[in-house]
């Protein structure tokens, strides 16, 4: 399959575009205008250097040694900037994650404020196109520029470090040689431009919000199917009800659920089992609406970063060299911390709905939804899986510290921990997706055990999608593979249209 091209540098870059390139479904391409901005910014940097302008990281040291003067013509200086900051430890980023980081940094270069040289830009682009993926350990960033993660990428640009090439880990220089890429000399501000960016947080943030978007559709679908299986009361979803307290996203979620249930007999008067259902059913619109609003804010935070410059100093043609603090990613970290908490709030609603569906006294269905009683367990053991997932989600949702140990001799005395926060988002999304898969499995079983209910047009489609992957449970059997199959169904974006419609309305 030939991947389509994703041009970078003219139209605003979206999180979806980053995820598409990161997943190998499209190739990045720089526009002529983007290349010209890079050329102009680099030329401005060279002019300012020649004029004797004092420039942080070019004619001075970095961090705590910014008070020292260095010579801009030191041929190895910018290479040392990269190599000296390759200090990461911990888990190794996946190829998709590394690609997302590289795309985010490439996008920053195209803004034309980094002063990076064109050969370095072209080398980074070549790494993406030739599938040379630097080995990037993920622990070391404090969120005031992801220096270590980006340094491991920059090291490969410089012909050092390590990279994965066609499934094999090689020395960076060997990987470049085998891919036919010549490492450029790092001049002027190249080393600093490669490392001084939050591109790791932003790239992984783009993946995180798209994964969350894909999962949100599955969460709405599984909740709707639980309404059908439980015969829940739809009155709290009525527009007249939600309009009385228009909380963020509440009306949009209620409308989406009613749309999925439309055409089914649950929408008829008197169809519900109870006048007042447990809160895990009654409060779906409010809880899920908050998550949808938080996701929309996180997407906006990521896309702001993708289309602006976080370089310090910035090199602005026609202006000169401008010191900034745009490497501070507080707004990004806060957006993802809020998203983490909002998604985590969904977890107990899923856990409690599945609990109620498995309870014969609450659902009016066979205990644990087993067609065979007298010692059969049905879905009872799955409650343990759901409980474990909920506990892990709660733990991951706890915010990162708001203060960390100062570094660089106290110069860097505050930090956002944005990358760590974004990593937690992806952990939470993966676990909540598994919870949604469990709910889909259990809710579909409940629908099948009902006395031939007419499902809504939308929930009929959801039920059919479940049954494409997982057959109804009759006798006790292993269900781990069923959960994995439905998890994959959500991850593939089967229900993403639901989420897209929802975010448009939020």
Rosetta blueprint (number, residue, H / E / L):
1 X L
2 X L
3 X L
4 X E
5 X E
6 X E
7 X E
8 X E
9 X L
10 X L
11 X L
12 X L
13 X L
14 X L
15 X H
16 X H
17 X H
18 X H
19 X H
20 X H
21 X H
22 X H
23 X L
24 X L
25 X L
26 X E
27 X E
28 X E
29 X E
30 X E
31 X L
32 X H
33 X H
34 X H
35 X H
36 X H
37 X H
38 X H
39 X H
40 X H
41 X H
42 X H
43 X H
44 X H
45 X H
46 X H
47 X H
48 X H
49 X H
50 X H
51 X L
52 X L
53 X L
54 X L
55 X L
56 X L
57 X L
58 X L
59 X L
60 X E
61 X L
62 X L
63 X H
64 X H
65 X H
66 X L
67 X L
68 X L
69 X E
70 X L
71 X L
72 X L
73 X L
74 X L
75 X L
76 X L
77 X H
78 X H
79 X H
80 X H
81 X H
82 X H
83 X H
84 X H
85 X L
86 X L
87 X L
88 X L
89 X E
90 X E
91 X E
92 X E
93 X L
94 X L
95 X H
96 X H
97 X H
98 X H
99 X H
100 X H
101 X H
102 X H
103 X H
104 X H
105 X H
106 X H
107 X H
108 X H
109 X H
110 X H
111 X L
112 X L
113 X L
114 X L
115 X L
116 X L
117 X L
118 X H
119 X H
120 X H
121 X H
122 X H
123 X H
124 X H
125 X H
126 X H
127 X H
128 X H
129 X H
130 X L
131 X L
132 X E
133 X E
134 X E
135 X L
136 X L
137 X E
138 X E
139 X E
140 X L
141 X L
142 X L
143 X L
144 X E
145 X L
146 X L
147 X H
148 X H
149 X H
150 X H
151 X H
152 X H
153 X H
154 X H
155 X H
156 X H
157 X H
158 X L
159 X L
160 X L
161 X L
162 X E
163 X E
164 X E
165 X E
166 X L
167 X L
168 X E
169 X E
170 X E
171 X E
172 X H
173 X H
174 X H
175 X H
176 X H
177 X H
178 X H
179 X H
180 X L
181 X L
182 X L
183 X L
184 X L
185 X L
186 X L
187 X L
188 X L
189 X L
190 X H
191 X H
192 X H
193 X H
194 X H
195 X H
196 X L
197 X L
198 X L
199 X H
200 X H
201 X H
202 X H
203 X H
204 X H
205 X H
206 X H
207 X H
208 X H
209 X H
210 X H
211 X H
212 X H
213 X H
214 X H
215 X H
216 X H
217 X H
218 X H
219 X H
220 X H
221 X H
222 X H
223 X H
224 X H
225 X H
226 X H
227 X H
228 X H
229 X H
230 X H
231 X L
232 X L
233 X L
234 X L
235 X H
236 X H
237 X H
238 X L
239 X H
240 X H
241 X H
242 X H
243 X H
244 X H
245 X H
246 X L
247 X L
248 X L
249 X L
250 X H
251 X H
252 X H
253 X H
254 X H
255 X H
256 X H
257 X H
258 X H
259 X H
260 X H
261 X H
262 X L
263 X L
264 X L
265 X H
266 X H
267 X H
268 X L
269 X L
270 X L
271 X L
272 X L
273 X L
274 X L
275 X L
276 X L
277 X L
278 X L
279 X H
280 X H
281 X H
282 X H
283 X L
284 X H
285 X H
286 X H
287 X H
288 X H
289 X H
290 X H
291 X H
292 X H
293 X H
294 X H
295 X H
296 X H
297 X H
298 X H
299 X H
300 X H
301 X H
302 X H
303 X H
304 X H
305 X H
306 X H
307 X L
308 X L
309 X L
310 X L
311 X L
312 X L
313 X L
314 X E
315 X E
316 X E
317 X L
318 X L
319 X L
320 X E
321 X E
322 X E
323 X L
324 X L
325 X L
326 X L
327 X L
328 X E
329 X L
330 X H
331 X H
332 X H
333 X H
334 X H
335 X H
336 X H
337 X H
338 X H
339 X H
340 X H
341 X H
342 X H
343 X H
344 X H
345 X H
346 X H
347 X H
348 X H
349 X H
350 X H
351 X H
352 X H
353 X H
354 X H
355 X H
356 X H
357 X H
358 X H
359 X L
360 X H
361 X H
362 X H
363 X H
364 X L
365 X L
366 X L
367 X H
368 X H
369 X H
370 X L
371 X L
372 X L
373 X L
374 X L
375 X L
376 X L
377 X L
378 X L
379 X L
380 X L
381 X L
382 X H
383 X H
384 X H
385 X H
386 X H
387 X H
388 X H
389 X H
390 X H
391 X H
392 X H
393 X H
394 X H
395 X H
396 X H
397 X H
398 X L
399 X L
400 X L
401 X L
402 X L
403 X L
404 X L
405 X L
406 X L
407 X E
408 X L
409 X L
410 X L
411 X L
412 X E
413 X L
414 X L
415 X L
416 X L
417 X L
418 X H
419 X H
420 X H
421 X H
422 X H
423 X H
424 X H
425 X H
426 X H
427 X H
428 X H
429 X H
430 X H
431 X H
432 X H
433 X H
434 X H
435 X H
436 X H
437 X H
438 X H
439 X H
440 X H
441 X H
442 X H
443 X H
444 X H
445 X H
446 X H
447 X H
448 X H
449 X H
450 X L
451 X L
452 X L
453 X L
454 X L
455 X L
456 X L
457 X H
458 X H
459 X H
460 X H
461 X H
462 X H
463 X H
464 X H
465 X H
466 X H
467 X H
468 X H
469 X H
470 X L
471 X L
472 X L
473 X L
474 X L
475 X L
476 X L
477 X L
478 X L
479 X L
480 X H
481 X H
482 X H
483 X H
484 X H
485 X H
486 X H
487 X H
488 X H
489 X H
490 X H
491 X H
492 X L
493 X L
494 X L
495 X L
496 X H
497 X H
498 X H
499 X H
500 X H
501 X H
502 X H
503 X H
504 X H
505 X H
506 X L
